[in-house]
Amino acid sequence: MLARIGVPTIDALFACVPDELRLDRALDLPTGRSEQEVLARLGALAAQNVDAEGTDWFLGAGTYAHFLPSAVDALISRAEFYTAYTPYQAEISQGTLQAVFEWQTMMCALTGLDVSNASMYDGASATAEAALMAIRITRRNRVAIAPGLHPHYAQVLRTYLGGLGAEVVRVDEAGPPALGDDVACWIVQQPGFLGTIEALPAHAEAAHAAGALLIVTVTEALSLALLQAPGDAGADIVCGEAQSFGVPMAFGGPHLGFLAGRQKHVRQMPGRLVGETVDTEDRRGFVLTLSTREQHIRRERATSNICTNQGLCLLVATIYLALLGRRGLRELAELNLAKAEYAKQCVRAHPALDLAHDGPTFNEFAVRVPGSAPAALARAREAGAMGGLDLADAAPDLGPAVLVCTTELASRAAIDRLVGALGGDAG
Amino acid sequence: MKRNAVRGLAYEEELLFEISRPGRRGADTPALDVPAVDAGLLLGELARDDVPGLPELSEVDVVRHFTRLSTWNAAVDLGLYPLGSCTMKYNPKVNERVARLPGFAHAHPMAPAEQNQGLLALCFELEQWLAEISGMDRVTLQPAAGAQGELAGIMMIRAYHERRSDAARNKVLVPDSAHGTNPASAALNGYDVIAVPSGTDGILHPDAVAECMSGEIAALMVTNPNTLGLFESHIAEICDVVHAGGGLVYGDGANLNALLGVSRPGDMGIDVMHYNLHKTFSTPHGGGGPGAGPVGVKEHLAAHLPTPVIVRDGDGFAWDHDLPHSIGRLHGNHGNVGMLVRAHAYICALGAEGLKRSTELAVLNANYLLARLRGHYHVPIDRPVMHECIVSDRGLAETGVTTMDVAKRLIDHGYHPPTIYFPLIVPGAMMIEPTESESLEGLDRFVDALVSIAEEAKTDPETVRGAPHHTRHRRLDETRAARRPVLRWQPETDST
């Protein structure tokens, strides 16, 4: 090979790198290891984390422990899916493209909107991109957020908007506010970070009265199977996190941001879109489309800088939704609701515990605990449970409180143990 | 010439919604062990009755559906995937196994740090390794992909200037050969973008950069090696020019696979850069992600890193949220950790020597391809390349065959085409990146295919222009898709 190239050594191939920029030592990294040794080393690190397979799990707060059907991982482990890249060459990417088209269709059904894109990085950046989209559509640059927005999402929103001179204002009053005519969008999380469900039509009315868009952010996508479709309630953009659709928690990523909107706004949407077309023999096929919105064509005038997105996580969710389907997803959502209602009943019945809110919830709710939240969670740990999130940072006004999530993984016995532990019952 | 592919089983498969049959389902739910709840009664108008748009399928239906779909994809595990600047190298299987360990796959990002010490240790170590590989001082693992890394990097540059009360800088320099994400990331930060022309030798020259420098320039974004596969030999001097003018230099790490153990961006004068773990560090591309785009910075930018950062805490590790000059949080959690785990396993397996060897072989393969293609295809800038090479369709002009046709004809030979029509400064560019994963025989077969297409363009141009001929679909009408967008399936309505 060197002879064909016409150089004497491999080193000579690097003659274009000036000597003073050549690294004159070996990198200070460990020496290479065999596969067996790699597995042993990483296995030891994995063993130092508490995982939802070996523990009763009540911690949600935007990342949810759900049961993962075996067929999902089996299918996404096909190398034809996971070792391919962005489907630029449509004729040899129809597998990926058709799956994305199916995802877009199902997300339209779940959100009640006309168009869904082919994923964003995560729920937080999807919310930030939705706000940027609203700023482009309304040509206004104030973004108003409801108190129920996940605190991390609010932080990411501020980070994203920081360079553009746009302002993020948090409206602390409960219920739909009166918004000024300089507001681009009103962002409401459904259910809210503390689990409570909002009546969306009133929020849509408030936003539209001010000429703003209503953005509904969803962190627990399973709730979409049970709650009024946000699009039907008047939302203009629905975005958030679809990790609940079969994607492992994986310490917070990779997860699956989604974003859906109305047909009239499609040219302002960020991210990839797949559309139907035909080939030269008039057979149906799918392609990446409306790319003139995107960075590789439009460069500094693109609707977003996103390129690589969360393709394989989208495939996970598409397979998951196909498996559960119309009846299964509904049944699963009802099961989550029933577990939470049972757990709330137990909390109400416990003399030392109290629910922080009276209103309706889905699978997550805040519980006031006696003494301190860390102590309550430590008791839960002793009882074999990850008991929830200490709300000291997110909702200090509640006093000692814990955000508890009950999915289909929580058995009645585990819920009983958790409530006892949080309440300080002797084990 | 040996054929790379013959025609085999080729299945048809409708959409999920078309094969749906009422009453079927592919996954069950556990028995209810708590009292049942009537959602309609409990939630009233807040609830919906049904999601009629979801399909109804058995597990076998779903498994066959997606297995059949998978057979319509090209993939690295099927063969050479020479997509330039995407580094489609082999993805070791041990990475997948490691990422699925319960302690990684089922850990929660908001559990207390003391219950995730293994993950914090892994992330901390990966930060240190990436810093050593690139010559940077500190690393954040939050960005979920290269473009989000660029966004973070440019935000840190803005924060740096603002902290020095040097906020008049409102423009970013981007070479005309840059990836589209560079100008888009700068614009998303409110910067105007100024294009810097490359020289006729395909690389940037200090004079051209100096001419663009002023008190308005916040940064230069540069990819090294650049998208022509050429090492920016004047990079150190260029960084000096930008620094002397008060600007900073952003390094796009998309092409880092050419530099491992050979040269380090931090030693060239780069202030901040991203790494594409899905390119250089072998995490799979997933049909379009997830990737991971960690960002490395020099010490003078460390105060602006996204929050939180991992710090040592006694014998263990903790999250530090107290960073008053941070650009803020960039990701809802800690980044695409599943990808970080895979990259960690890759560096662990290869070690210092293995990483350097991978770079050497990647550069050897690209130069070998160029040497064999010279004479068959026009080489716009004929210089020794790093990890990828560029040819164009200029020599085929008389035949009417274009780069698009060559790309589609390659599909008939069983290859994924190279990146085409990029970089924009080379008309009809084909950007070929073989990576270190290919053997000599594999490279020879690929060149044979390209050479035969160049000959076919002269003898039978219509066959080339009508390609692909052997795929499930013939050439797809992208114009129609954009003009009349159909972005979801809808049941056919009765038109009467």
Interface residues (C-beta under 8 A of the other chain):
Chain A: M1 L2 R4 I5 G6 V7 I10 L13 F14 A15 C16 V17 P18 E20 L21 R22 L23 A26 L27 D28 L29 P30 T31 G32 R33 S34 E35 V38 L39 R41 L42 G43 A44 L45 A46 A47 Q48 N49 V50 D51 A52 E53 G54 W57 L59 A61 G62 T63 A65 F67 P69 A71 D73 A74 L75 S77 R78 A79 E80 F81 Y82 T83 A84 Y85 T86 P87 Y88 Q89 A90 E91 I92 S93 Q94 G95 T96 Q98 A99 F101 E102 Q104 T105 M106 C108 A109 L110 D114 V115 S116 A118 S119 Y121 D122 G123 A124 S125 L132 H150 H152 Y153 Q155 V156 R158 T159 Y160 G162 G163 L164 G165 I197 A199 L224 A225 L226 L227 Q228 A229 D232 E241 P248 M249 A250 F251 G252 G253 P254 H255 V266 R272 L273 V274 G275 E276 T277 V278 D279 T280 E281 R283 G285 F286 V287 T289 L290 S291 T292 E294 Q295 H296 I297 R298 R299 E300 R301 A302 S304 N305 I306 C307 T308 N309 Q310 G311 L312 C313 L315 I319 Y320 L321 A322 L323 L324 G325 R326 R327 G328 L329 R330 E331 L332 A333 E334 L335 L337 A338 K339 E341 Y342 P360 M386 L389 E408 S411 R412 I415
Chain B: E13 L15 L16 F17 S20 G23 R24 R25 G26 A27 D28 T29 P30 L32 D33 V34 P35 A36 V37 A39 L42 L43 E45 L46 A47 R48 D50 V51 P52 G53 L54 P55 E56 L57 E59 V62 V63 H65 F66 T67 L69 S70 T71 W72 N73 A74 A75 V76 D77 L78 Y81 L83 C86 M88 N91 V94 E96 R97 V98 A99 R100 L101 P102 G103 F104 A105 H106 A107 H108 P109 M110 A111 Q115 N116 Q117 G118 L119 A121 L122 W129 E132 I133 A144 A145 G146 A147 Q148 E150 L151 I154 M155 R158 H179 G180 T181 P183 A184 S185 A186 A187 L188 N189 G190 Y191 D192 V193 L230 F231 S233 I235 A236 L260 G261 V262 S263 R264 D267 M268 H278 P284 H285 G286 G287 G288 G289 P290 G291 A292 P306 T307 I327 G328 R329 L330 H331 G332 N333 H334 G335 N336 V337 G338 M339 V341 H344 A345 I347 C348 A349 L350 G351 A352 E353 G354 L355 K356 E360 V363 L364 N367 Y368 L370 A371 R372 R383 P384 M386 A407 K408 I411 H416 P417 F422 L440 G466 P468 T471 R472 H473 R474 R475 L476 D477 E478 R480 A481 A482 P485 V486 L487 R488 W489
